[in-house]
């Protein structure tokens, strides 16, 4: 076997910016974008950026899920070029920041399903406002479940009213405690952007309510405003069309990376049909609360993310950092 076959194909230098920018359109906790990339001749390394880790995220679980979402975007961008991505998760146990090493293999043209996800990347956004009236496209929920399974995760839909009420009650209780945590409050203040403040990261005021909105059928959202009155009025709108729990088979670093990849895949599949999701992570921030939700709803795994899907008017996606800020180092091919 020759060296090129062993190492993978050469990374096309003129496509590096595209690959990284596509990966960076992933969702991340508080829009922290906690990822870095190291581009070599025949591989791209995905690294966690601990400087952008939230202080309450002691184990880095939320950071790794965010990086997993970026990894799926990188994989999809590679497919758009006609290659297959070869991914090694956590290739060096001695380097905890190194989450994945991605190389290129001879591939095939992008499929129709992959093209729909690629086309959805520019308009996919985390939806915190009211939903619009409308119904789900036929077969979408089954398709989302299949997408999660492809990423070694499970998407379980909350269909019974009693289960939803139980989940909403658990969320309200955990949120009330979390909102008082000084580290969590400091993270919110650090990563929210008041009106008129332009930034490449963080959550802009137009994307959250000026108070915790309580709407029938809607799970309680994180309080980004904290009584500052900088958010917008987001009450009203139609009920969500579906509520789901994204689960993994374990609750370790590898599983968190898998959860992030599954999350981005599911979100892009939905956005490809103009269905968006509100994402809830606050109720699952502690291992105890994840166990509590799993037991309460009799779920077959470890809950990582809660989602509510619905139709929405397309809003401006949150900003992203420039590609030049994403690279730990850049060894371009000669």
Backbone bond lengths (Angstrom), bond angles and torsions (degrees), N, CA, C in turn:
res aa  C-N    CA-C-N  psi(-1)  N-CA   C-N-CA  omega(-1)  CA-C   N-CA-C  phi
1 X - - - 1.464 - - 1.522 109.04 -
2 X 1.326 117.61 131.30 1.448 119.73 -177.48 1.532 111.14 -79.14
3 X 1.336 116.70 168.48 1.452 121.65 -175.12 1.514 112.02 -63.30
4 X 1.334 117.77 -37.07 1.457 120.64 179.63 1.514 110.66 -62.32
5 X 1.333 116.83 -41.62 1.459 120.28 179.24 1.520 110.85 -66.16
6 X 1.358 115.86 -37.69 1.454 119.03 -180.00 1.529 111.16 -67.28
7 X 1.317 116.15 -42.51 1.453 120.23 -173.76 1.516 113.71 -87.69
8 X 1.295 118.22 -14.78 1.447 120.27 -171.39 1.518 110.18 94.77
9 X 1.301 116.03 168.92 1.453 120.92 -178.60 1.521 110.95 -71.75
10 X 1.293 115.45 159.74 1.463 120.65 177.53 1.526 110.35 -68.09
11 X 1.322 116.85 134.21 1.460 121.46 176.46 1.526 108.60 -69.06
12 X 1.326 119.79 122.25 1.472 120.81 -179.87 1.528 110.54 -63.63
13 X 1.320 117.77 115.83 1.464 121.44 -175.05 1.527 112.13 -59.56
14 X 1.326 116.72 -36.49 1.468 119.44 -176.81 1.524 112.66 -75.70
15 X 1.342 118.04 -6.89 1.467 121.51 179.78 1.532 112.53 -107.82
16 X 1.325 117.64 -0.66 1.467 120.18 -175.41 1.528 111.37 -61.32
17 X 1.324 117.44 -46.80 1.465 119.97 -179.13 1.527 110.85 -60.11
18 X 1.322 116.53 -40.77 1.467 120.31 178.49 1.524 110.89 -63.43
19 X 1.320 117.05 -44.91 1.462 120.79 -178.29 1.530 110.90 -61.01
20 X 1.313 116.70 -46.28 1.462 120.17 -177.43 1.521 111.87 -71.37
21 X 1.325 117.00 -39.48 1.466 119.55 179.45 1.523 110.89 -64.50
22 X 1.324 117.09 -37.60 1.464 120.29 178.15 1.520 110.61 -67.05
23 X 1.322 117.06 -43.38 1.461 120.34 177.12 1.519 111.19 -60.18
24 X 1.321 116.91 -39.11 1.462 122.00 -174.64 1.521 113.64 -74.56
25 X 1.325 118.36 -4.98 1.468 120.21 175.22 1.525 111.23 -79.97
26 X 1.301 117.63 7.75 1.469 121.90 -178.59 1.526 110.69 -70.86
27 X 1.331 116.75 155.37 1.466 120.04 172.26 1.525 110.07 -72.83
28 X 1.322 116.95 151.05 1.462 121.02 176.61 1.518 108.93 -148.68
29 X 1.312 116.05 153.02 1.446 121.33 -179.34 1.530 109.91 -57.39
30 X 1.320 117.87 125.24 1.476 124.38 -178.24 1.536 111.58 55.85
31 X 1.330 117.79 20.98 1.465 121.93 -175.76 1.530 111.37 52.47
32 X 1.333 115.32 41.01 1.465 120.43 179.28 1.522 112.57 -76.01
33 X 1.337 116.96 -23.02 1.468 121.59 -179.93 1.537 110.60 51.49
34 X 1.343 117.16 59.62 1.477 120.42 -170.69 1.525 113.84 -85.58
35 X 1.318 117.15 49.18 1.461 120.27 -177.20 1.524 110.74 -128.66
36 X 1.304 113.47 154.53 1.454 122.31 171.84 1.524 107.98 -137.37
37 X 1.330 115.40 159.42 1.457 120.38 179.14 1.528 109.02 -130.63
38 X 1.298 114.52 142.97 1.457 121.19 173.17 1.516 107.00 -119.95
39 X 1.317 115.90 114.58 1.463 121.54 -173.75 1.518 109.69 -98.83
40 X 1.306 115.74 119.01 1.457 120.89 176.76 1.514 111.00 -109.74
41 X 1.295 116.17 -170.59 1.456 121.02 -178.44 1.522 112.42 -66.92
42 X 1.323 116.27 -39.91 1.460 119.29 -173.57 1.525 113.38 -128.37
43 X 1.331 117.96 9.89 1.460 120.12 178.84 1.518 110.60 -157.36
44 X 1.315 114.53 155.30 1.461 121.54 173.43 1.520 107.44 -118.08
45 X 1.323 116.20 123.35 1.452 121.16 177.37 1.526 109.51 -93.08
46 X 1.324 115.79 134.98 1.467 122.15 172.40 1.522 107.59 -101.44
47 X 1.333 115.91 124.52 1.449 121.45 -179.52 1.528 109.98 -122.82
48 X 1.332 116.13 147.38 1.454 120.62 171.29 1.525 108.85 -77.79
49 X 1.313 116.29 145.33 1.461 122.32 177.76 1.531 108.11 -109.15
50 X 1.334 118.11 94.37 1.463 120.24 -174.57 1.522 113.79 -63.57
51 X 1.321 117.85 -17.85 1.471 119.60 177.09 1.522 111.28 -65.91
52 X 1.327 116.73 -19.71 1.458 120.83 -178.13 1.531 111.54 -107.96
53 X 1.311 116.43 13.11 1.468 121.32 177.63 1.524 109.33 -80.06
54 X 1.337 115.83 138.25 1.456 120.10 176.78 1.526 110.21 -68.37
55 X 1.324 116.23 147.52 1.456 120.11 -175.79 1.530 112.20 -69.00
56 X 1.333 117.10 -32.25 1.464 117.94 178.87 1.529 111.69 -75.21
57 X 1.328 117.32 -17.08 1.471 122.79 -177.22 1.528 108.91 -83.60
58 X 1.323 116.16 67.91 1.462 121.29 -168.84 1.523 112.80 -60.44
59 X 1.329 117.60 -40.90 1.464 121.28 -178.44 1.528 113.11 -88.39
60 X 1.319 117.24 -5.63 1.457 120.41 -179.65 1.513 113.85 78.62
61 X 1.332 117.31 18.28 1.468 119.91 -178.37 1.529 111.76 -61.31
62 X 1.322 116.25 -49.09 1.469 119.61 -179.32 1.529 110.48 -64.58
63 X 1.321 116.78 -37.15 1.459 121.15 178.58 1.523 110.52 -62.71
64 X 1.332 117.25 -44.11 1.459 119.93 -179.08 1.520 112.03 -68.54
65 X 1.328 118.18 -36.41 1.462 119.02 176.24 1.528 110.40 -63.69
66 X 1.332 116.79 -41.03 1.460 120.11 177.60 1.525 110.45 -60.77
67 X 1.333 116.41 -44.00 1.461 120.43 179.87 1.530 111.05 -66.69
68 X 1.330 116.90 -34.19 1.459 119.42 175.52 1.513 112.03 -62.29
69 X 1.331 116.54 -38.56 1.469 119.93 177.10 1.526 110.39 -63.30
70 X 1.336 117.19 -40.41 1.466 120.51 176.99 1.520 111.15 -64.96
71 X 1.335 116.55 -35.55 1.463 120.32 178.46 1.519 111.08 -62.81
72 X 1.328 117.13 -41.36 1.462 118.18 177.83 1.526 110.37 -63.02
73 X 1.332 117.01 -40.54 1.460 119.67 177.66 1.510 112.32 -61.06
74 X 1.331 117.04 -39.14 1.464 120.60 177.38 1.519 110.12 -64.74
75 X 1.307 116.68 -43.70 1.469 120.13 177.90 1.531 111.07 -59.10
76 X 1.313 116.03 -42.98 1.461 120.30 -178.37 1.526 110.88 -67.20
77 X 1.321 116.58 -39.22 1.471 119.88 178.14 1.525 110.50 -63.38
78 X 1.324 117.00 -39.66 1.465 120.68 177.46 1.526 110.59 -62.97
79 X 1.325 116.84 -40.74 1.460 119.85 177.70 1.527 111.14 -62.55
80 X 1.328 117.01 -34.38 1.467 119.31 -178.70 1.519 112.03 -64.78
81 X 1.326 116.84 -20.70 1.464 121.43 177.72 1.522 111.99 -89.94
82 X 1.325 116.48 0.42 1.459 119.94 177.62 1.510 114.74 91.09
83 X 1.342 117.37 7.02 1.460 121.16 177.25 1.530 110.17 -101.42
84 X 1.325 115.60 165.30 1.456 121.71 168.83 1.525 107.95 -102.01
85 X 1.334 118.75 132.22 1.464 119.75 174.89 1.524 110.72 -81.00
86 X 1.304 116.15 134.05 1.463 120.82 173.13 1.523 106.98 -108.05
87 X 1.317 116.28 117.46 1.466 121.68 -170.57 1.519 110.61 -113.11
88 X 1.324 115.91 129.22 1.463 122.18 170.13 1.518 107.07 -112.82
89 X 1.320 116.72 112.49 1.454 120.88 179.63 1.520 109.85 -81.03
90 X 1.329 115.53 133.65 1.462 122.33 177.67 1.530 111.01 47.17
91 X 1.326 117.82 61.40 1.468 121.26 -172.08 1.526 114.72 -71.07
92 X 1.339 118.07 -17.62 1.462 120.51 -178.08 1.527 108.77 -135.36
93 X 1.348 117.81 102.58 1.466 121.12 -178.22 1.522 113.53 -58.10
94 X 1.321 117.53 -21.06 1.459 120.92 179.83 1.526 112.10 -78.00
95 X 1.330 117.24 -14.87 1.465 121.58 179.78 1.535 108.65 -115.17
96 X 1.311 116.84 91.97 1.460 120.43 -176.08 1.515 112.23 -66.10
97 X 1.315 117.85 -27.16 1.467 120.22 179.33 1.525 111.92 -72.60
98 X 1.316 117.84 -25.52 1.458 122.23 -177.65 1.524 108.78 -79.38
99 X 1.317 115.95 107.80 1.461 121.25 -173.11 1.519 113.21 -96.72
100 X 1.326 116.83 -30.76 1.468 119.05 -178.34 1.516 109.83 -160.24
101 X 1.309 114.83 149.31 1.473 122.03 172.81 1.524 106.58 -122.79
102 X 1.312 115.98 123.00 1.463 121.96 -173.02 1.521 109.41 -118.08
103 X 1.308 116.36 124.36 1.461 121.83 176.20 1.516 109.55 -121.11
104 X 1.327 115.75 170.43 1.459 122.33 -176.16 1.516 110.11 -106.63
105 X 1.331 114.50 140.46 1.462 121.58 172.94 1.516 108.83 -126.33
106 X 1.336 114.74 158.34 1.465 118.99 175.73 1.521 108.49 -55.49
107 X 1.328 116.74 136.08 1.452 118.91 -172.86 1.506 114.32 -130.01
108 X 1.315 114.77 -137.96 1.459 123.01 -176.88 1.524 107.10 -154.55
109 X 1.315 117.79 164.44 1.467 119.54 179.00 1.520 111.66 -57.93
110 X 1.324 116.17 149.77 1.454 121.98 179.24 1.527 109.70 -60.52
111 X 1.320 117.09 141.93 1.466 121.07 -179.64 1.523 110.69 -82.61
112 X 1.323 116.51 168.43 1.455 120.92 178.79 1.527 111.07 -63.00
113 X 1.331 117.19 -39.37 1.464 120.78 179.65 1.524 110.57 -66.34
114 X 1.325 116.97 -40.87 1.465 119.85 177.29 1.519 110.99 -66.18
115 X 1.322 117.29 -37.53 1.464 120.83 178.83 1.514 111.01 -64.36
116 X 1.325 117.86 -38.55 1.471 120.00 177.92 1.530 110.86 -63.50
117 X 1.323 116.82 -40.44 1.463 119.26 178.06 1.525 111.14 -66.76
118 X 1.314 117.14 -40.91 1.470 120.40 177.72 1.524 111.18 -61.71
119 X 1.316 116.26 -42.28 1.462 119.99 -179.78 1.526 111.92 -66.61
120 X 1.339 116.50 -24.25 1.464 120.33 -178.79 1.523 112.78 -82.53
121 X 1.320 118.47 -15.41 1.466 120.66 -175.17 1.530 113.09 -57.11
122 X 1.340 120.28 -44.25 1.469 118.33 -177.27 1.521 114.41 -64.69
123 X 1.329 118.87 -28.99 1.473 119.43 -176.21 1.527 113.37 -107.67
124 X 1.330 119.05 -4.80 1.457 119.49 176.24 1.524 109.56 -65.55
125 X 1.316 116.77 134.87 1.453 120.55 177.54 1.525 109.08 -151.93
126 X 1.324 115.73 154.93 1.454 120.14 172.88 1.520 107.96 -73.55
127 X 1.321 116.39 124.71 1.455 120.08 -172.44 1.527 110.47 -98.59
128 X 1.327 116.54 117.91 1.467 121.14 179.48 1.522 112.26 -112.26
129 X 1.322 117.78 -8.91 1.449 121.07 -177.60 1.513 112.90 -91.96
130 X 1.344 116.49 -167.19 1.468 120.35 -179.88 1.518 111.45 -71.11
131 X 1.318 115.65 149.73 1.463 120.92 175.44 1.517 109.77 -87.59
132 X 1.318 115.56 154.53 1.459 121.95 176.39 1.523 109.15 -93.30
133 X 1.318 115.72 161.35 1.467 120.30 177.86 1.527 109.40 -68.93
134 X 1.301 115.74 151.70 1.463 120.84 179.21 1.506 109.90 148.67
135 X 1.298 115.47 174.38 1.461 121.15 -178.18 1.521 109.84 -121.50
136 X 1.312 115.75 165.17 1.453 121.15 177.42 1.526 110.50 -77.36
137 X 1.310 118.48 142.97 1.462 120.21 174.45 1.524 110.31 -61.45
138 X 1.317 117.85 143.32 1.470 120.65 179.17 1.526 111.65 -56.31
139 X 1.307 115.83 133.98 1.461 120.97 175.94 1.516 115.44 81.58
140 X 1.351 118.19 -1.84 1.464 119.02 -175.31 1.527 112.00 -64.51
141 X 1.322 118.16 -44.22 1.461 119.82 -175.38 1.520 111.75 -62.16
142 X 1.326 116.80 -41.31 1.475 120.24 177.28 1.522 109.69 -63.82
143 X 1.331 116.38 -40.13 1.464 120.29 178.93 1.524 111.25 -63.05
144 X 1.337 117.17 -39.74 1.461 120.46 178.64 1.524 110.94 -65.98
145 X 1.311 116.89 -38.68 1.462 119.93 177.71 1.526 111.09 -64.91
146 X 1.319 116.56 -40.05 1.463 120.07 178.14 1.532 110.63 -65.04
147 X 1.344 116.09 -38.05 1.457 120.13 177.74 1.514 111.96 -63.25
148 X 1.332 117.03 -42.11 1.464 120.30 178.07 1.521 110.82 -63.74
149 X 1.328 117.23 -42.76 1.464 120.91 179.19 1.523 111.66 -61.02
150 X 1.325 116.84 -36.65 1.464 120.90 178.92 1.521 111.50 -62.01
151 X 1.348 116.75 -22.57 1.460 121.34 179.78 1.526 111.98 -105.05
152 X 1.342 116.36 20.35 1.472 122.53 178.25 1.529 112.33 63.47
153 X 1.322 115.41 39.41 1.463 121.82 177.11 1.524 108.27 -136.37
154 X 1.316 115.51 173.50 1.459 121.98 179.04 1.517 109.09 -129.39
155 X 1.313 116.47 136.56 1.458 121.98 174.88 1.522 107.64 -111.15
156 X 1.322 116.13 107.92 1.462 121.85 -178.22 1.519 109.31 -104.03
157 X 1.321 117.15 126.75 1.465 121.11 -179.19 1.524 110.16 -91.41
158 X 1.324 115.01 138.48 1.463 122.20 178.84 1.523 106.48 -89.91
159 X 1.311 116.70 102.86 1.461 120.64 -171.18 1.532 112.53 -103.52
160 X 1.319 118.08 -27.19 1.459 120.41 -176.21 1.526 110.98 -89.95
161 X 1.335 116.15 139.09 1.461 120.85 -179.14 1.521 111.71 -60.29
162 X 1.323 116.85 -36.10 1.467 119.41 -179.45 1.525 111.02 -66.78
163 X 1.340 116.93 -38.74 1.463 119.85 178.09 1.525 110.73 -66.55
164 X 1.342 115.71 -40.20 1.466 118.54 179.21 1.523 110.56 -63.57
165 X 1.319 117.30 -44.12 1.463 120.58 179.84 1.523 110.90 -61.86
166 X 1.329 115.87 -40.12 1.461 120.33 178.92 1.534 110.13 -64.58
167 X 1.336 116.50 -42.99 1.464 120.68 179.44 1.526 110.84 -64.74
168 X 1.329 117.40 -45.24 1.458 120.86 -179.51 1.521 111.32 -62.06
169 X 1.331 116.28 -37.06 1.457 119.99 179.25 1.524 110.83 -67.72
170 X 1.320 116.76 -43.24 1.462 120.36 177.59 1.521 110.76 -61.37
171 X 1.337 116.73 -42.00 1.455 121.04 -179.45 1.517 111.14 -64.20
172 X 1.325 117.17 -42.37 1.462 120.52 -179.45 1.523 110.88 -61.90
173 X 1.338 116.21 -40.78 1.463 119.58 -178.09 1.533 111.58 -70.52
174 X 1.323 116.63 -42.76 1.468 118.66 -179.72 1.522 111.02 -70.34
175 X 1.346 117.18 -35.79 1.461 120.22 179.13 1.521 111.24 -65.68
176 X 1.337 116.72 -38.51 1.466 120.37 -179.77 1.521 110.89 -61.15
177 X 1.331 116.27 -37.64 1.464 120.36 178.08 1.527 110.26 -74.20
178 X 1.341 116.93 -44.98 1.461 121.00 -176.84 1.524 111.79 -63.42
179 X 1.326 117.08 -35.26 1.463 120.18 -178.71 1.522 112.17 -64.63
180 X 1.333 117.47 -19.75 1.461 121.08 -179.92 1.527 112.61 -93.47
181 X 1.327 116.86 -8.83 1.456 120.86 -179.08 1.530 109.57 -68.09
182 X 1.321 118.76 121.94 1.473 119.75 -176.33 1.522 113.55 -63.16
183 X 1.344 117.66 -34.38 1.458 119.46 178.20 1.522 110.75 -67.24
184 X 1.352 116.76 -43.40 1.459 120.38 179.51 1.526 110.68 -64.30
185 X 1.325 117.67 -40.66 1.461 121.06 179.07 1.529 110.87 -65.13
186 X 1.318 115.58 -40.24 1.465 119.05 178.09 1.526 111.10 -64.55
187 X 1.335 116.80 -38.03 1.466 120.18 176.54 1.523 111.11 -62.12
188 X 1.339 116.71 -43.31 1.462 120.65 -179.95 1.525 110.30 -61.70
189 X 1.324 116.58 -45.86 1.470 119.76 -179.83 1.528 110.55 -62.36
190 X 1.328 116.36 -40.64 1.463 119.72 -178.44 1.523 112.46 -66.17
191 X 1.345 116.31 -35.79 1.458 119.22 -170.72 1.528 114.09 -108.01
192 X 1.312 119.11 13.73 1.471 120.92 171.71 1.519 109.16 -108.28
193 X 1.330 114.82 146.93 1.464 120.99 -174.60 1.533 110.23 -116.67
194 X 1.338 118.22 117.17 1.468 121.08 179.26 1.527 111.55 -62.98
195 X 1.333 117.81 161.81 1.462 120.44 177.53 1.531 110.95 -55.60
196 X 1.307 115.07 137.59 1.457 120.27 178.51 1.515 114.22 88.51
197 X 1.329 117.15 -10.34 1.461 119.90 178.17 1.516 108.89 -96.25
198 X 1.297 116.63 114.45 1.461 121.20 -178.94 1.522 108.83 -93.34
199 X 1.296 116.13 132.61 1.460 120.10 179.85 1.509 109.15 -148.57
200 X 1.331 116.00 159.39 1.458 122.87 179.91 1.524 112.47 -88.89
201 X 1.327 117.02 -3.74 1.458 120.28 -179.98 1.520 108.76 -146.07
202 X 1.330 116.98 -178.95 1.450 120.48 -179.35 1.519 112.84 80.61
203 X 1.342 115.73 175.75 1.459 122.69 -177.36 1.525 109.03 -103.14
204 X 1.336 118.53 115.51 1.468 120.48 -179.90 1.520 111.65 -72.33
205 X 1.323 116.26 153.29 1.464 121.24 -176.33 1.522 112.29 -59.70
206 X 1.323 118.01 -28.59 1.464 120.44 -179.50 1.529 111.97 -68.00
207 X 1.336 116.33 -12.51 1.467 120.32 -174.60 1.524 113.14 -99.94
208 X 1.326 118.52 1.49 1.462 118.74 177.97 1.516 110.59 -141.22
209 X 1.319 114.60 160.77 1.459 121.81 -175.65 1.518 111.37 -80.76
210 X 1.331 115.37 154.30 1.465 121.37 178.07 1.521 110.46 -82.67
211 X 1.282 118.31 35.31 1.462 124.23 -177.74 1.506 108.02 157.21
212 X 1.314 117.84 153.84 1.460 120.42 -178.48 1.516 109.59 -69.78
213 X 1.321 117.16 107.33 1.464 121.79 -178.80 1.523 110.42 -75.84
214 X 1.334 116.33 137.17 1.462 121.51 176.90 1.521 107.76 -116.20
215 X 1.312 115.43 109.80 1.454 120.55 -177.45 1.522 109.22 -126.34
216 X 1.328 117.04 144.07 1.468 119.92 177.08 1.531 110.49 -58.21
217 X 1.319 115.98 133.02 1.455 120.17 177.99 1.510 114.80 82.15
218 X 1.329 117.75 -6.10 1.464 121.22 -177.32 1.527 109.68 -106.94
219 X 1.316 116.66 129.77 1.445 120.41 175.57 1.525 109.87 -70.04
220 X 1.335 118.16 147.73 1.469 120.54 -178.57 1.524 111.28 -64.28
221 X 1.329 116.22 129.57 1.444 121.19 -177.93 1.529 111.10 -92.05
222 X 1.312 115.42 159.42 1.460 120.67 178.40 1.527 109.90 -61.22
223 X 1.324 116.15 141.47 1.459 121.22 178.92 1.528 109.41 -85.21
224 X 1.334 116.00 93.49 1.461 120.59 177.01 1.529 111.88 -81.42
225 X 1.323 116.65 -18.24 1.462 119.80 -175.02 1.534 112.08 -79.87
226 X 1.331 116.64 -40.35 1.465 122.33 179.68 1.528 112.29 54.67
227 X 1.342 115.70 38.16 1.450 119.82 176.06 1.511 115.47 74.92
228 X 1.342 116.91 9.20 1.466 119.47 -177.28 1.523 113.09 -83.12
229 X 1.351 116.31 -15.07 1.458 119.70 179.63 1.513 114.39 68.34
230 X 1.329 117.81 29.43 1.467 120.37 -177.94 1.519 112.34 -101.97
231 X 1.350 117.03 -11.69 1.459 120.00 -179.99 1.515 111.29 -78.90
232 X 1.321 115.46 -171.59 1.465 120.97 -177.45 1.522 109.98 -116.96
233 X 1.334 115.42 166.19 1.465 120.95 178.82 1.517 108.54 -79.43
234 X 1.337 116.12 115.15 1.462 120.20 -176.69 1.515 112.48 -124.31
235 X 1.307 118.45 21.04 1.458 120.27 179.58 1.522 110.73 -74.55
236 X 1.320 115.10 161.32 1.469 119.97 177.61 1.506 111.89 91.90
237 X 1.318 115.53 -173.96 1.455 120.89 179.63 1.519 112.11 97.79
238 X 1.314 114.92 172.90 1.458 121.39 -178.89 1.521 110.73 -80.49
239 X 1.332 115.46 161.86 1.461 120.80 176.98 1.531 109.87 -69.67
240 X 1.335 117.15 153.38 1.468 119.77 171.71 1.525 110.11 -58.82
241 X 1.318 115.52 154.64 1.459 120.78 -178.58 1.524 112.57 -91.65
242 X 1.310 117.10 -20.71 1.470 120.25 -179.86 1.514 109.04 -160.96
243 X 1.336 115.51 145.02 1.465 122.84 175.59 1.522 107.65 -120.11
244 X 1.323 116.32 135.93 1.468 119.74 -175.00 1.516 111.44 -142.11
245 X 1.325 114.58 158.21 1.463 122.98 174.35 1.524 107.50 -120.49
246 X 1.324 116.57 125.58 1.460 121.58 175.60 1.522 108.14 -91.88
247 X 1.335 116.23 121.74 1.461 121.94 -175.23 1.520 110.91 -119.54
248 X 1.332 114.60 152.45 1.458 120.81 170.16 1.520 108.31 -119.12
249 X 1.327 115.87 165.80 1.458 120.11 -175.52 1.525 112.13 -80.78
250 X 1.312 117.30 -13.56 1.453 122.72 175.51 1.515 109.07 -141.52
251 X 1.329 116.31 -174.15 1.460 120.17 -177.31 1.529 109.97 -137.97
252 X 1.336 114.06 52.47 1.454 120.52 179.47 1.530 110.24 -122.20
253 X 1.312 116.45 -179.30 1.468 121.36 -175.22 1.530 111.85 -55.30
254 X 1.331 117.04 -44.63 1.460 120.42 179.16 1.529 110.71 -60.50
255 X 1.330 116.55 -42.35 1.462 120.48 179.83 1.521 111.48 -64.56
256 X 1.330 117.59 -35.64 1.466 120.44 179.76 1.528 110.61 -66.79
257 X 1.333 115.72 -37.85 1.475 119.40 175.04 1.529 110.55 -64.26
258 X 1.319 116.54 -41.90 1.460 120.75 178.41 1.523 110.92 -63.90
259 X 1.323 117.15 -39.92 1.459 121.03 179.22 1.523 110.73 -61.54
260 X 1.329 117.44 -40.61 1.457 120.37 179.01 1.514 112.71 -64.94
261 X 1.336 116.41 -40.59 1.461 119.32 178.00 1.528 110.82 -65.34
262 X 1.327 115.82 -42.60 1.463 119.63 178.54 1.522 110.82 -64.43
263 X 1.319 117.00 -39.73 1.461 120.60 179.92 1.522 110.91 -60.10
264 X 1.326 117.45 -50.08 1.468 119.15 -178.30 1.524 111.18 -65.32
265 X 1.307 117.58 -37.26 1.464 119.55 178.40 1.527 110.89 -62.80
266 X 1.339 116.43 -46.68 1.462 120.98 -179.60 1.536 110.85 -63.60
267 X 1.327 116.61 -43.63 1.468 120.21 -179.21 1.528 111.38 -62.69
268 X 1.328 116.68 -40.86 1.467 119.28 -179.15 1.524 111.31 -72.19
269 X 1.323 117.24 -36.72 1.462 119.00 175.46 1.527 110.26 -60.95
270 X 1.320 117.02 -43.21 1.466 120.47 179.24 1.522 111.02 -67.07
271 X 1.328 117.00 -46.42 1.467 120.49 -178.69 1.521 111.57 -63.48
272 X 1.338 116.51 -26.13 1.460 119.56 176.25 1.513 113.19 -64.39
273 X 1.333 116.71 -17.83 1.471 121.88 175.45 1.533 110.45 -111.82
274 X 1.343 116.68 15.46 1.465 124.20 178.35 1.529 112.40 65.45
275 X 1.336 113.98 33.99 1.459 121.41 171.36 1.530 106.87 -110.60
276 X 1.322 115.83 132.56 1.453 120.93 -176.96 1.523 110.12 -117.35
277 X 1.321 116.21 167.82 1.456 120.34 -176.04 1.522 111.50 -130.80
278 X 1.320 114.65 139.07 1.459 121.04 163.55 1.522 106.43 -86.73
279 X 1.336 116.63 135.59 1.465 121.95 -175.50 1.520 108.47 -112.96
280 X 1.326 115.97 131.48 1.462 121.50 -178.41 1.526 109.11 -123.55
281 X 1.318 116.72 117.64 1.461 121.20 178.03 1.525 112.20 -117.88
282 X 1.323 117.45 -21.23 1.464 120.46 -174.77 1.533 113.98 -55.58
283 X 1.348 119.05 -41.21 1.474 118.62 -178.06 1.528 113.98 -70.97
284 X 1.340 117.98 -8.27 1.461 120.89 -174.70 1.522 111.94 -116.56
285 X 1.315 116.72 18.61 1.461 119.60 -173.15 1.530 113.34 -73.42
286 X 1.308 118.07 -23.74 1.462 120.23 177.33 1.519 109.85 -107.85
287 X 1.334 115.90 150.49 1.466 120.26 178.49 1.519 111.04 -60.90
288 X 1.328 116.55 -34.86 1.460 120.68 179.51 1.524 111.65 -64.00
289 X 1.329 116.49 -42.53 1.460 119.17 -179.61 1.518 111.36 -69.45
290 X 1.328 117.36 -31.73 1.464 119.84 177.53 1.524 110.19 -67.07
291 X 1.323 116.54 -41.45 1.457 120.16 176.63 1.528 110.18 -63.94
292 X 1.325 116.83 -40.60 1.460 121.32 -178.06 1.530 111.04 -62.72
293 X 1.340 116.79 -43.94 1.464 120.41 179.31 1.524 110.07 -65.58
294 X 1.322 117.38 -42.63 1.470 120.69 -179.44 1.523 110.91 -61.46
295 X 1.316 116.54 -44.23 1.466 119.62 -179.46 1.521 111.68 -69.24
296 X 1.320 116.42 -41.16 1.457 120.07 -177.31 1.518 112.33 -62.20
297 X 1.350 116.58 -36.01 1.459 121.12 -177.47 1.527 112.68 -104.13
298 X 1.346 116.94 4.93 1.477 122.15 -179.13 1.527 110.98 54.21
299 X 1.321 115.38 52.56 1.462 120.90 -176.49 1.526 111.06 -92.67
300 X 1.337 117.29 142.89 1.464 121.22 -175.40 1.521 113.23 -89.48
301 X 1.316 117.66 60.26 1.455 120.00 -179.83 1.511 110.91 161.31
302 X 1.327 115.33 -165.33 1.460 121.28 -179.30 1.524 109.52 -103.04
303 X 1.335 119.25 116.13 1.474 121.20 178.95 1.528 110.35 -65.32
304 X 1.330 115.95 133.75 1.459 120.68 179.31 1.524 112.57 -118.21
305 X 1.333 116.89 -35.00 1.462 121.35 -177.44 1.526 108.48 -146.20
306 X 1.323 116.33 142.54 1.460 122.44 171.53 1.522 108.08 -106.74
307 X 1.328 116.18 142.82 1.465 121.20 -175.75 1.522 110.42 -136.90
308 X 1.325 115.85 144.48 1.460 121.50 168.19 1.526 108.01 -127.72
309 X 1.324 115.83 127.40 1.452 122.38 -175.18 1.526 110.83 -104.44
310 X 1.320 116.00 145.86 1.451 121.03 175.52 1.509 110.78 -171.75
311 X 1.310 115.15 174.71 1.459 120.41 175.61 1.526 109.35 -84.73
312 X 1.315 115.84 152.85 1.460 119.80 179.99 1.516 109.94 -157.21
313 X 1.306 114.97 152.56 1.452 119.54 170.00 1.525 107.19 -67.74
314 X 1.309 116.85 137.23 1.462 119.93 -177.54 1.523 109.32 -64.78
315 X 1.320 116.92 128.16 1.448 121.39 176.34 1.518 109.19 -110.04
316 X 1.304 115.96 167.38 1.453 120.84 -179.70 1.519 110.02 -69.39
317 X 1.315 118.84 121.45 1.463 119.50 178.67 1.522 111.23 -61.33
318 X 1.323 116.76 151.89 1.449 120.03 178.68 1.523 110.37 -66.58
319 X 1.320 115.28 153.31 1.458 121.29 -174.02 1.521 111.19 -69.04
320 X 1.310 114.87 160.03 1.452 121.79 176.96 1.524 109.61 -128.47
321 X 1.327 115.10 152.57 1.458 120.32 177.76 1.531 110.18 -69.12
322 X 1.333 117.28 152.69 1.468 119.65 178.31 1.517 110.92 -67.57
323 X 1.304 115.85 155.87 1.460 121.13 -177.90 1.528 110.97 -57.74
324 X 1.327 117.59 -34.78 1.464 120.03 -178.42 1.525 112.43 -62.01
325 X 1.348 117.20 -21.44 1.464 120.28 -179.93 1.523 112.25 -90.37
326 X 1.321 117.87 -2.25 1.462 121.22 -173.02 1.517 113.57 -98.14
327 X 1.310 117.35 -9.38 1.466 119.51 -171.30 1.520 111.68 -101.31
328 X 1.336 115.26 127.29 1.462 120.78 175.59 1.529 109.81 -69.97
329 X 1.307 115.54 -40.27 1.468 122.81 171.68 1.503 106.01 -161.86
330 X 1.302 116.73 161.54 1.448 118.92 -172.57 1.512 110.77 -136.23
331 X 1.303 116.45 102.42 1.458 120.93 178.18 1.524 107.12 -102.77
332 X 1.297 115.89 88.55 1.459 120.20 -177.92 1.522 110.22 -71.82
333 X 1.335 115.81 146.77 1.460 119.02 176.20 1.517 110.98 -59.90
334 X 1.301 115.66 144.65 1.464 120.19 179.23 1.513 110.52 -69.06
